[in-house]
Amino acid sequence: MSAFAVMLFGAAFLAAIWTLVASVRPQLPRFAALLRPASALPVLPPRLSRVTVRAVPARLPNRLPLRAAA
């Protein structure tokens, strides 16, 4: 009985590995694109590469104080 259990476990394990490989394999070109050197990436035009930072107030202005219901 234990040989049957080992065979059953092995078959389930192989099915899980097969499913994992089959689901990852179509995504491999995307992973390869992530690992390419940065020089292969397109360069942004200088107009878009600038970053502007606005000063944000520390606290939002208090518009109207809340009043208790009468």
mmCIF file of the N, C-alpha and C atoms, coordinates in Angstrom:
data_MODEL
# 
_entry.id   MODEL 
# 
loop_
_atom_site.group_PDB 
_atom_site.id 
_atom_site.type_symbol 
_atom_site.label_atom_id 
_atom_site.label_alt_id 
_atom_site.label_comp_id 
_atom_site.label_asym_id 
_atom_site.label_entity_id 
_atom_site.label_seq_id 
_atom_site.pdbx_PDB_ins_code 
_atom_site.Cartn_x 
_atom_site.Cartn_y 
_atom_site.Cartn_z 
_atom_site.occupancy 
_atom_site.B_iso_or_equiv 
_atom_site.pdbx_formal_charge 
_atom_site.auth_seq_id 
_atom_site.auth_comp_id 
_atom_site.auth_asym_id 
_atom_site.auth_atom_id 
_atom_site.pdbx_PDB_model_num 
ATOM 1   N N  . MET A 1 1  ? 0.822   -1.196 0.000   1.00 0.00 ? 1  MET A N  1 
ATOM 2   C CA . MET A 1 1  ? 0.000   0.000  0.000   1.00 0.00 ? 1  MET A CA 1 
ATOM 3   C C  . MET A 1 1  ? 0.864   1.257  0.000   1.00 0.00 ? 1  MET A C  1 
ATOM 4   N N  . SER A 1 2  ? 2.009   1.214  0.669   1.00 0.00 ? 2  SER A N  1 
ATOM 5   C CA . SER A 1 2  ? 2.834   2.417  0.726   1.00 0.00 ? 2  SER A CA 1 
ATOM 6   C C  . SER A 1 2  ? 3.458   2.715  -0.641  1.00 0.00 ? 2  SER A C  1 
ATOM 7   N N  . ALA A 1 3  ? 3.755   1.701  -1.432  1.00 0.00 ? 3  ALA A N  1 
ATOM 8   C CA . ALA A 1 3  ? 4.298   1.941  -2.773  1.00 0.00 ? 3  ALA A CA 1 
ATOM 9   C C  . ALA A 1 3  ? 3.261   2.655  -3.634  1.00 0.00 ? 3  ALA A C  1 
ATOM 10  N N  . PHE A 1 4  ? 2.000   2.278  -3.464  1.00 0.00 ? 4  PHE A N  1 
ATOM 11  C CA . PHE A 1 4  ? 0.930   2.945  -4.208  1.00 0.00 ? 4  PHE A CA 1 
ATOM 12  C C  . PHE A 1 4  ? 0.808   4.410  -3.773  1.00 0.00 ? 4  PHE A C  1 
ATOM 13  N N  . ALA A 1 5  ? 0.934   4.656  -2.476  1.00 0.00 ? 5  ALA A N  1 
ATOM 14  C CA . ALA A 1 5  ? 0.851   6.030  -1.974  1.00 0.00 ? 5  ALA A CA 1 
ATOM 15  C C  . ALA A 1 5  ? 2.022   6.863  -2.498  1.00 0.00 ? 5  ALA A C  1 
ATOM 16  N N  . VAL A 1 6  ? 3.216   6.274  -2.542  1.00 0.00 ? 6  VAL A N  1 
ATOM 17  C CA . VAL A 1 6  ? 4.377   6.994  -3.058  1.00 0.00 ? 6  VAL A CA 1 
ATOM 18  C C  . VAL A 1 6  ? 4.188   7.295  -4.540  1.00 0.00 ? 6  VAL A C  1 
ATOM 19  N N  . MET A 1 7  ? 3.665   6.322  -5.296  1.00 0.00 ? 7  MET A N  1 
ATOM 20  C CA . MET A 1 7  ? 3.406   6.547  -6.715  1.00 0.00 ? 7  MET A CA 1 
ATOM 21  C C  . MET A 1 7  ? 2.354   7.632  -6.924  1.00 0.00 ? 7  MET A C  1 
ATOM 22  N N  . LEU A 1 8  ? 1.327   7.618  -6.105  1.00 0.00 ? 8  LEU A N  1 
ATOM 23  C CA . LEU A 1 8  ? 0.276   8.627  -6.210  1.00 0.00 ? 8  LEU A CA 1 
ATOM 24  C C  . LEU A 1 8  ? 0.825   10.016 -5.878  1.00 0.00 ? 8  LEU A C  1 
ATOM 25  N N  . PHE A 1 9  ? 1.623   10.093 -4.830  1.00 0.00 ? 9  PHE A N  1 
ATOM 26  C CA . PHE A 1 9  ? 2.238   11.370 -4.471  1.00 0.00 ? 9  PHE A CA 1 
ATOM 27  C C  . PHE A 1 9  ? 3.172   11.844 -5.579  1.00 0.00 ? 9  PHE A C  1 
ATOM 28  N N  . GLY A 1 10 ? 3.957   10.944 -6.127  1.00 0.00 ? 10 GLY A N  1 
ATOM 29  C CA . GLY A 1 10 ? 4.867   11.306 -7.219  1.00 0.00 ? 10 GLY A CA 1 
ATOM 30  C C  . GLY A 1 10 ? 4.114   11.816 -8.440  1.00 0.00 ? 10 GLY A C  1 
ATOM 31  N N  . ALA A 1 11 ? 3.001   11.172 -8.764  1.00 0.00 ? 11 ALA A N  1 
ATOM 32  C CA . ALA A 1 11 ? 2.210   11.619 -9.914  1.00 0.00 ? 11 ALA A CA 1 
ATOM 33  C C  . ALA A 1 11 ? 1.621   13.003 -9.656  1.00 0.00 ? 11 ALA A C  1 
ATOM 34  N N  . ALA A 1 12 ? 1.139   13.234 -8.446  1.00 0.00 ? 12 ALA A N  1 
ATOM 35  C CA . ALA A 1 12 ? 0.583   14.548 -8.117  1.00 0.00 ? 12 ALA A CA 1 
ATOM 36  C C  . ALA A 1 12 ? 1.680   15.610 -8.138  1.00 0.00 ? 12 ALA A C  1 
ATOM 37  N N  . PHE A 1 13 ? 2.861   15.259 -7.654  1.00 0.00 ? 13 PHE A N  1 
ATOM 38  C CA . PHE A 1 13 ? 3.976   16.199 -7.656  1.00 0.00 ? 13 PHE A CA 1 
ATOM 39  C C  . PHE A 1 13 ? 4.393   16.545 -9.083  1.00 0.00 ? 13 PHE A C  1 
ATOM 40  N N  . LEU A 1 14 ? 4.485   15.538 -9.942  1.00 0.00 ? 14 LEU A N  1 
ATOM 41  C CA . LEU A 1 14 ? 4.839   15.797 -11.337 1.00 0.00 ? 14 LEU A CA 1 
ATOM 42  C C  . LEU A 1 14 ? 3.778   16.640 -12.034 1.00 0.00 ? 14 LEU A C  1 
ATOM 43  N N  . ALA A 1 15 ? 2.507   16.397 -11.731 1.00 0.00 ? 15 ALA A N  1 
ATOM 44  C CA . ALA A 1 15 ? 1.440   17.200 -12.329 1.00 0.00 ? 15 ALA A CA 1 
ATOM 45  C C  . ALA A 1 15 ? 1.534   18.654 -11.874 1.00 0.00 ? 15 ALA A C  1 
ATOM 46  N N  . ALA A 1 16 ? 1.881   18.867 -10.610 1.00 0.00 ? 16 ALA A N  1 
ATOM 47  C CA . ALA A 1 16 ? 2.018   20.233 -10.112 1.00 0.00 ? 16 ALA A CA 1 
ATOM 48  C C  . ALA A 1 16 ? 3.192   20.938 -10.781 1.00 0.00 ? 16 ALA A C  1 
ATOM 49  N N  . ILE A 1 17 ? 4.315   20.256 -10.917 1.00 0.00 ? 17 ILE A N  1 
ATOM 50  C CA . ILE A 1 17 ? 5.487   20.846 -11.571 1.00 0.00 ? 17 ILE A CA 1 
ATOM 51  C C  . ILE A 1 17 ? 5.179   21.144 -13.037 1.00 0.00 ? 17 ILE A C  1 
ATOM 52  N N  . TRP A 1 18 ? 4.510   20.205 -13.709 1.00 0.00 ? 18 TRP A N  1 
ATOM 53  C CA . TRP A 1 18 ? 4.145   20.401 -15.113 1.00 0.00 ? 18 TRP A CA 1 
ATOM 54  C C  . TRP A 1 18 ? 3.242   21.624 -15.281 1.00 0.00 ? 18 TRP A C  1 
ATOM 55  N N  . THR A 1 19 ? 2.279   21.780 -14.393 1.00 0.00 ? 19 THR A N  1 
ATOM 56  C CA . THR A 1 19 ? 1.371   22.926 -14.457 1.00 0.00 ? 19 THR A CA 1 
ATOM 57  C C  . THR A 1 19 ? 2.124   24.225 -14.215 1.00 0.00 ? 19 THR A C  1 
ATOM 58  N N  . LEU A 1 20 ? 3.031   24.220 -13.258 1.00 0.00 ? 20 LEU A N  1 
ATOM 59  C CA . LEU A 1 20 ? 3.819   25.416 -12.965 1.00 0.00 ? 20 LEU A CA 1 
ATOM 60  C C  . LEU A 1 20 ? 4.685   25.811 -14.160 1.00 0.00 ? 20 LEU A C  1 
ATOM 61  N N  . VAL A 1 21 ? 5.357   24.845 -14.763 1.00 0.00 ? 21 VAL A N  1 
ATOM 62  C CA . VAL A 1 21 ? 6.214   25.131 -15.916 1.00 0.00 ? 21 VAL A CA 1 
ATOM 63  C C  . VAL A 1 21 ? 5.370   25.616 -17.087 1.00 0.00 ? 21 VAL A C  1 
ATOM 64  N N  . ALA A 1 22 ? 4.212   24.997 -17.304 1.00 0.00 ? 22 ALA A N  1 
ATOM 65  C CA . ALA A 1 22 ? 3.358   25.394 -18.425 1.00 0.00 ? 22 ALA A CA 1 
ATOM 66  C C  . ALA A 1 22 ? 2.802   26.799 -18.242 1.00 0.00 ? 22 ALA A C  1 
ATOM 67  N N  . SER A 1 23 ? 2.614   27.236 -17.006 1.00 0.00 ? 23 SER A N  1 
ATOM 68  C CA . SER A 1 23 ? 2.081   28.580 -16.789 1.00 0.00 ? 23 SER A CA 1 
ATOM 69  C C  . SER A 1 23 ? 3.175   29.642 -16.833 1.00 0.00 ? 23 SER A C  1 
ATOM 70  N N  . VAL A 1 24 ? 4.413   29.291 -16.482 1.00 0.00 ? 24 VAL A N  1 
ATOM 71  C CA . VAL A 1 24 ? 5.503   30.267 -16.469 1.00 0.00 ? 24 VAL A CA 1 
ATOM 72  C C  . VAL A 1 24 ? 6.132   30.407 -17.852 1.00 0.00 ? 24 VAL A C  1 
ATOM 73  N N  . ARG A 1 25 ? 6.134   29.356 -18.630 1.00 0.00 ? 25 ARG A N  1 
ATOM 74  C CA . ARG A 1 25 ? 6.849   29.350 -19.904 1.00 0.00 ? 25 ARG A CA 1 
ATOM 75  C C  . ARG A 1 25 ? 6.418   30.459 -20.865 1.00 0.00 ? 25 ARG A C  1 
ATOM 76  N N  . PRO A 1 26 ? 5.124   30.771 -21.037 1.00 0.00 ? 26 PRO A N  1 
ATOM 77  C CA . PRO A 1 26 ? 4.764   31.868 -21.952 1.00 0.00 ? 26 PRO A CA 1 
ATOM 78  C C  . PRO A 1 26 ? 5.254   33.236 -21.481 1.00 0.00 ? 26 PRO A C  1 
ATOM 79  N N  . GLN A 1 27 ? 5.561   33.381 -20.193 1.00 0.00 ? 27 GLN A N  1 
ATOM 80  C CA . GLN A 1 27 ? 5.986   34.675 -19.659 1.00 0.00 ? 27 GLN A CA 1 
ATOM 81  C C  . GLN A 1 27 ? 7.501   34.880 -19.735 1.00 0.00 ? 27 GLN A C  1 
ATOM 82  N N  . LEU A 1 28 ? 8.240   33.879 -20.172 1.00 0.00 ? 28 LEU A N  1 
ATOM 83  C CA . LEU A 1 28 ? 9.700   33.986 -20.177 1.00 0.00 ? 28 LEU A CA 1 
ATOM 84  C C  . LEU A 1 28 ? 10.232  35.140 -21.026 1.00 0.00 ? 28 LEU A C  1 
ATOM 85  N N  . PRO A 1 29 ? 9.655   35.459 -22.203 1.00 0.00 ? 29 PRO A N  1 
ATOM 86  C CA . PRO A 1 29 ? 10.169  36.631 -22.931 1.00 0.00 ? 29 PRO A CA 1 
ATOM 87  C C  . PRO A 1 29 ? 10.022  37.930 -22.150 1.00 0.00 ? 29 PRO A C  1 
ATOM 88  N N  . ARG A 1 30 ? 8.967   38.048 -21.356 1.00 0.00 ? 30 ARG A N  1 
ATOM 89  C CA . ARG A 1 30 ? 8.798   39.256 -20.544 1.00 0.00 ? 30 ARG A CA 1 
ATOM 90  C C  . ARG A 1 30 ? 9.871   39.326 -19.464 1.00 0.00 ? 30 ARG A C  1 
ATOM 91  N N  . PHE A 1 31 ? 10.196  38.187 -18.843 1.00 0.00 ? 31 PHE A N  1 
ATOM 92  C CA . PHE A 1 31 ? 11.255  38.171 -17.842 1.00 0.00 ? 31 PHE A CA 1 
ATOM 93  C C  . PHE A 1 31 ? 12.595  38.514 -18.483 1.00 0.00 ? 31 PHE A C  1 
ATOM 94  N N  . ALA A 1 32 ? 12.843  38.004 -19.687 1.00 0.00 ? 32 ALA A N  1 
ATOM 95  C CA . ALA A 1 32 ? 14.098  38.299 -20.379 1.00 0.00 ? 32 ALA A CA 1 
ATOM 96  C C  . ALA A 1 32 ? 14.197  39.787 -20.684 1.00 0.00 ? 32 ALA A C  1 
ATOM 97  N N  . ALA A 1 33 ? 13.072  40.416 -21.017 1.00 0.00 ? 33 ALA A N  1 
ATOM 98  C CA . ALA A 1 33 ? 13.089  41.858 -21.292 1.00 0.00 ? 33 ALA A CA 1 
ATOM 99  C C  . ALA A 1 33 ? 13.443  42.641 -20.033 1.00 0.00 ? 33 ALA A C  1 
ATOM 100 N N  . LEU A 1 34 ? 13.052  42.141 -18.876 1.00 0.00 ? 34 LEU A N  1 
ATOM 101 C CA . LEU A 1 34 ? 13.385  42.832 -17.632 1.00 0.00 ? 34 LEU A CA 1 
ATOM 102 C C  . LEU A 1 34 ? 14.869  42.728 -17.295 1.00 0.00 ? 34 LEU A C  1 
ATOM 103 N N  . LEU A 1 35 ? 15.516  41.663 -17.752 1.00 0.00 ? 35 LEU A N  1 
ATOM 104 C CA . LEU A 1 35 ? 16.917  41.438 -17.404 1.00 0.00 ? 35 LEU A CA 1 
ATOM 105 C C  . LEU A 1 35 ? 17.887  42.061 -18.400 1.00 0.00 ? 35 LEU A C  1 
ATOM 106 N N  . ARG A 1 36 ? 17.377  42.667 -19.475 1.00 0.00 ? 36 ARG A N  1 
ATOM 107 C CA . ARG A 1 36 ? 18.265  43.314 -20.440 1.00 0.00 ? 36 ARG A CA 1 
ATOM 108 C C  . ARG A 1 36 ? 18.947  44.517 -19.801 1.00 0.00 ? 36 ARG A C  1 
ATOM 109 N N  . PRO A 1 37 ? 20.097  44.906 -20.332 1.00 0.00 ? 37 PRO A N  1 
ATOM 110 C CA . PRO A 1 37 ? 20.767  46.088 -19.773 1.00 0.00 ? 37 PRO A CA 1 
ATOM 111 C C  . PRO A 1 37 ? 19.927  47.348 -19.983 1.00 0.00 ? 37 PRO A C  1 
ATOM 112 N N  . ALA A 1 38 ? 20.152  48.321 -19.132 1.00 0.00 ? 38 ALA A N  1 
ATOM 113 C CA . ALA A 1 38 ? 19.350  49.544 -19.172 1.00 0.00 ? 38 ALA A CA 1 
ATOM 114 C C  . ALA A 1 38 ? 19.577  50.331 -20.451 1.00 0.00 ? 38 ALA A C  1 
ATOM 115 N N  . SER A 1 39 ? 20.713  50.147 -21.109 1.00 0.00 ? 39 SER A N  1 
ATOM 116 C CA . SER A 1 39 ? 20.981  50.899 -22.335 1.00 0.00 ? 39 SER A CA 1 
ATOM 117 C C  . SER A 1 39 ? 20.044  50.477 -23.462 1.00 0.00 ? 39 SER A C  1 
ATOM 118 N N  . ALA A 1 40 ? 19.441  49.287 -23.356 1.00 0.00 ? 40 ALA A N  1 
ATOM 119 C CA . ALA A 1 40 ? 18.531  48.828 -24.393 1.00 0.00 ? 40 ALA A CA 1 
ATOM 120 C C  . ALA A 1 40 ? 17.157  49.477 -24.257 1.00 0.00 ? 40 ALA A C  1 
ATOM 121 N N  . LEU A 1 41 ? 16.916  50.156 -23.154 1.00 0.00 ? 41 LEU A N  1 
ATOM 122 C CA . LEU A 1 41 ? 15.625  50.802 -22.954 1.00 0.00 ? 41 LEU A CA 1 
ATOM 123 C C  . LEU A 1 41 ? 15.564  52.105 -23.741 1.00 0.00 ? 41 LEU A C  1 
ATOM 124 N N  . PRO A 1 42 ? 14.373  52.495 -24.192 1.00 0.00 ? 42 PRO A N  1 
ATOM 125 C CA . PRO A 1 42 ? 14.281  53.764 -24.922 1.00 0.00 ? 42 PRO A CA 1 
ATOM 126 C C  . PRO A 1 42 ? 14.562  54.948 -24.002 1.00 0.00 ? 42 PRO A C  1 
ATOM 127 N N  . VAL A 1 43 ? 15.157  55.981 -24.562 1.00 0.00 ? 43 VAL A N  1 
ATOM 128 C CA . VAL A 1 43 ? 15.515  57.167 -23.788 1.00 0.00 ? 43 VAL A CA 1 
ATOM 129 C C  . VAL A 1 43 ? 14.373  58.169 -23.884 1.00 0.00 ? 43 VAL A C  1 
ATOM 130 N N  . LEU A 1 44 ? 13.992  58.727 -22.744 1.00 0.00 ? 44 LEU A N  1 
ATOM 131 C CA . LEU A 1 44 ? 12.936  59.735 -22.746 1.00 0.00 ? 44 LEU A CA 1 
ATOM 132 C C  . LEU A 1 44 ? 13.466  61.043 -23.312 1.00 0.00 ? 44 LEU A C  1 
ATOM 133 N N  . PRO A 1 45 ? 12.612  61.792 -23.996 1.00 0.00 ? 45 PRO A N  1 
ATOM 134 C CA . PRO A 1 45 ? 13.060  63.117 -24.427 1.00 0.00 ? 45 PRO A CA 1 
ATOM 135 C C  . PRO A 1 45 ? 13.320  63.998 -23.213 1.00 0.00 ? 45 PRO A C  1 
ATOM 136 N N  . PRO A 1 46 ? 14.221  64.978 -23.327 1.00 0.00 ? 46 PRO A N  1 
ATOM 137 C CA . PRO A 1 46 ? 14.579  65.783 -22.147 1.00 0.00 ? 46 PRO A CA 1 
ATOM 138 C C  . PRO A 1 46 ? 13.386  66.514 -21.540 1.00 0.00 ? 46 PRO A C  1 
ATOM 139 N N  . ARG A 1 47 ? 12.396  66.832 -22.358 1.00 0.00 ? 47 ARG A N  1 
ATOM 140 C CA . ARG A 1 47 ? 11.227  67.540 -21.840 1.00 0.00 ? 47 ARG A CA 1 
ATOM 141 C C  . ARG A 1 47 ? 10.469  66.673 -20.835 1.00 0.00 ? 47 ARG A C  1 
ATOM 142 N N  . LEU A 1 48 ? 10.437  65.366 -21.073 1.00 0.00 ? 48 LEU A N  1 
ATOM 143 C CA . LEU A 1 48 ? 9.697   64.472 -20.184 1.00 0.00 ? 48 LEU A CA 1 
ATOM 144 C C  . LEU A 1 48 ? 10.534  63.959 -19.021 1.00 0.00 ? 48 LEU A C  1 
ATOM 145 N N  . SER A 1 49 ? 11.850  64.122 -19.090 1.00 0.00 ? 49 SER A N  1 
ATOM 146 C CA . SER A 1 49 ? 12.682  63.565 -18.035 1.00 0.00 ? 49 SER A CA 1 
ATOM 147 C C  . SER A 1 49 ? 12.764  64.475 -16.818 1.00 0.00 ? 49 SER A C  1 
ATOM 148 N N  . ARG A 1 50 ? 12.329  65.738 -16.949 1.00 0.00 ? 50 ARG A N  1 
ATOM 149 C CA . ARG A 1 50 ? 12.379  66.647 -15.809 1.00 0.00 ? 50 ARG A CA 1 
ATOM 150 C C  . ARG A 1 50 ? 11.249  66.353 -14.840 1.00 0.00 ? 50 ARG A C  1 
ATOM 151 N N  . VAL A 1 51 ? 11.528  66.509 -13.588 1.00 0.00 ? 51 VAL A N  1 
ATOM 152 C CA . VAL A 1 51 ? 10.522  66.280 -12.555 1.00 0.00 ? 51 VAL A CA 1 
ATOM 153 C C  . VAL A 1 51 ? 10.327  67.581 -11.803 1.00 0.00 ? 51 VAL A C  1 
ATOM 154 N N  . THR A 1 52 ? 9.081   67.992 -11.658 1.00 0.00 ? 52 THR A N  1 
ATOM 155 C CA . THR A 1 52 ? 8.802   69.199 -10.884 1.00 0.00 ? 52 THR A CA 1 
ATOM 156 C C  . THR A 1 52 ? 8.157   68.791 -9.568  1.00 0.00 ? 52 THR A C  1 
ATOM 157 N N  . VAL A 1 53 ? 8.617   69.411 -8.509  1.00 0.00 ? 53 VAL A N  1 
ATOM 158 C CA . VAL A 1 53 ? 8.101   69.105 -7.178  1.00 0.00 ? 53 VAL A CA 1 
ATOM 159 C C  . VAL A 1 53 ? 7.436   70.359 -6.643  1.00 0.00 ? 53 VAL A C  1 
ATOM 160 N N  . ARG A 1 54 ? 6.179   70.217 -6.249  1.00 0.00 ? 54 ARG A N  1 
ATOM 161 C CA . ARG A 1 54 ? 5.461   71.358 -5.683  1.00 0.00 ? 54 ARG A CA 1 
ATOM 162 C C  . ARG A 1 54 ? 5.548   71.302 -4.169  1.00 0.00 ? 54 ARG A C  1 
ATOM 163 N N  . ALA A 1 55 ? 5.544   72.474 -3.564  1.00 0.00 ? 55 ALA A N  1 
ATOM 164 C CA . ALA A 1 55 ? 5.521   72.534 -2.104  1.00 0.00 ? 55 ALA A CA 1 
ATOM 165 C C  . ALA A 1 55 ? 4.104   72.217 -1.639  1.00 0.00 ? 55 ALA A C  1 
ATOM 166 N N  . VAL A 1 56 ? 3.988   71.264 -0.754  1.00 0.00 ? 56 VAL A N  1 
ATOM 167 C CA . VAL A 1 56 ? 2.684   70.855 -0.238  1.00 0.00 ? 56 VAL A CA 1 
ATOM 168 C C  . VAL A 1 56 ? 2.544   71.423 1.161   1.00 0.00 ? 56 VAL A C  1 
ATOM 169 N N  . PRO A 1 57 ? 1.408   72.064 1.475   1.00 0.00 ? 57 PRO A N  1 
ATOM 170 C CA . PRO A 1 57 ? 1.248   72.605 2.826   1.00 0.00 ? 57 PRO A CA 1 
ATOM 171 C C  . PRO A 1 57 ? 1.271   71.481 3.862   1.00 0.00 ? 57 PRO A C  1 
ATOM 172 N N  . ALA A 1 58 ? 1.832   71.799 5.019   1.00 0.00 ? 58 ALA A N  1 
ATOM 173 C CA . ALA A 1 58 ? 1.942   70.798 6.077   1.00 0.00 ? 58 ALA A CA 1 
ATOM 174 C C  . ALA A 1 58 ? 0.564   70.384 6.575   1.00 0.00 ? 58 ALA A C  1 
ATOM 175 N N  . ARG A 1 59 ? -0.348  71.350 6.688   1.00 0.00 ? 59 ARG A N  1 
ATOM 176 C CA . ARG A 1 59 ? -1.713  71.049 7.130   1.00 0.00 ? 59 ARG A CA 1 
ATOM 177 C C  . ARG A 1 59 ? -2.690  71.656 6.149   1.00 0.00 ? 59 ARG A C  1 
ATOM 178 N N  . LEU A 1 60 ? -3.787  70.978 5.938   1.00 0.00 ? 60 LEU A N  1 
ATOM 179 C CA . LEU A 1 60 ? -4.828  71.543 5.087   1.00 0.00 ? 60 LEU A CA 1 
ATOM 180 C C  . LEU A 1 60 ? -5.499  72.694 5.830   1.00 0.00 ? 60 LEU A C  1 
ATOM 181 N N  . PRO A 1 61 ? -5.893  73.738 5.138   1.00 0.00 ? 61 PRO A N  1 
ATOM 182 C CA . PRO A 1 61 ? -6.554  74.855 5.821   1.00 0.00 ? 61 PRO A CA 1 
ATOM 183 C C  . PRO A 1 61 ? -7.900  74.420 6.389   1.00 0.00 ? 61 PRO A C  1 
ATOM 184 N N  . ASN A 1 62 ? -8.207  74.935 7.561   1.00 0.00 ? 62 ASN A N  1 
ATOM 185 C CA . ASN A 1 62 ? -9.468  74.610 8.220   1.00 0.00 ? 62 ASN A CA 1 
ATOM 186 C C  . ASN A 1 62 ? -10.550 75.512 7.631   1.00 0.00 ? 62 ASN A C  1 
ATOM 187 N N  . ARG A 1 63 ? -11.462 74.941 6.858   1.00 0.00 ? 63 ARG A N  1 
ATOM 188 C CA . ARG A 1 63 ? -12.439 75.771 6.157   1.00 0.00 ? 63 ARG A CA 1 
ATOM 189 C C  . ARG A 1 63 ? -13.467 76.356 7.124   1.00 0.00 ? 63 ARG A C  1 
ATOM 190 N N  . LEU A 1 64 ? -14.281 75.523 7.718   1.00 0.00 ? 64 LEU A N  1 
ATOM 191 C CA . LEU A 1 64 ? -15.280 75.982 8.685   1.00 0.00 ? 64 LEU A CA 1 
ATOM 192 C C  . LEU A 1 64 ? -15.215 75.074 9.899   1.00 0.00 ? 64 LEU A C  1 
ATOM 193 N N  . PRO A 1 65 ? -15.233 75.623 11.084  1.00 0.00 ? 65 PRO A N  1 
ATOM 194 C CA . PRO A 1 65 ? -15.229 74.749 12.259  1.00 0.00 ? 65 PRO A CA 1 
ATOM 195 C C  . PRO A 1 65 ? -16.553 73.990 12.347  1.00 0.00 ? 65 PRO A C  1 
ATOM 196 N N  . LEU A 1 66 ? -16.462 72.765 12.823  1.00 0.00 ? 66 LEU A N  1 
ATOM 197 C CA . LEU A 1 66 ? -17.672 71.959 12.978  1.00 0.00 ? 66 LEU A CA 1 
ATOM 198 C C  . LEU A 1 66 ? -18.462 72.451 14.176  1.00 0.00 ? 66 LEU A C  1 
ATOM 199 N N  . ARG A 1 67 ? -19.787 72.442 14.048  1.00 0.00 ? 67 ARG A N  1 
ATOM 200 C CA . ARG A 1 67 ? -20.646 72.898 15.149  1.00 0.00 ? 67 ARG A CA 1 
ATOM 201 C C  . ARG A 1 67 ? -21.484 71.730 15.628  1.00 0.00 ? 67 ARG A C  1 
ATOM 202 N N  . ALA A 1 68 ? -21.759 71.726 16.892  1.00 0.00 ? 68 ALA A N  1 
ATOM 203 C CA . ALA A 1 68 ? -22.593 70.667 17.460  1.00 0.00 ? 68 ALA A CA 1 
ATOM 204 C C  . ALA A 1 68 ? -24.032 70.856 16.995  1.00 0.00 ? 68 ALA A C  1 
ATOM 205 N N  . ALA A 1 69 ? -24.720 69.749 16.816  1.00 0.00 ? 69 ALA A N  1 
ATOM 206 C CA . ALA A 1 69 ? -26.124 69.830 16.401  1.00 0.00 ? 69 ALA A CA 1 
ATOM 207 C C  . ALA A 1 69 ? -26.957 70.386 17.541  1.00 0.00 ? 69 ALA A C  1 
ATOM 208 N N  . ALA A 1 70 ? -27.899 71.246 17.207  1.00 0.00 ? 70 ALA A N  1 
ATOM 209 C CA . ALA A 1 70 ? -28.736 71.882 18.237  1.00 0.00 ? 70 ALA A CA 1 
ATOM 210 C C  . ALA A 1 70 ? -29.867 70.964 18.646  1.00 0.00 ? 70 ALA A C  1 
# 
